């Protein structure tokens, strides 16, 4: 799939649903004890590595960014959708949010103490994932922790209607943790742990911890 096409479709789709999506996600972490535990572990890893700025890439309305801040992490959010960034700034005015694409982020090499991509890889086609992971490696300090969350399974579906009934045009990709881990190893990461969430449900999730190799 052409990179310009899927990025444009993703941006337009989330610009369209930004307000409805934010309404749906507000308070969502309250009902997700395993995700909160993963975020707490990530915050501890960032602190143990010396602390510093952490990017929440694909931050959406900023609820996870804000949660990390509450855990003492110097977190800021980046999202492809400018409308989503507007909502994040509205809901969390004291935090930093900026528009950007995870394929080419306007940040200096080795400038991050940690990086999070929580279910923001689900619209990235397979052929673009190594490029994204290479960008994550470029931005992280040696030894910096990476936390990923994603849908588990095989294949992709086209999402044409989204939050609030608004039109969307994005592919949603499900992936096996072993495949994601292989891509990470190939781009210079060491795997540390992964957690499978709700394995008996129709759409399980996975949380995966990795670290940038020196």
ABEGO torsion letter per residue (X at the ends): XBAAAAAAAAAAAAAAAAAAAAAAABGAAAABAAAAAAAAAAAAAAAAAGEEBBBBBGAEAGAAAAAAAAAGBBBBBBBABAAAAAAAAAABAABBBBBEBAABBBBBBGABABBBBBGAAAABBAAAAAAAAAAAAAABBBGBBBBBBBBBEBEBBBBABBBGGBBBBBBBBBBBAAAAAAAAAAAGBBBABBBBBGAABABBBBBBBBBBBX
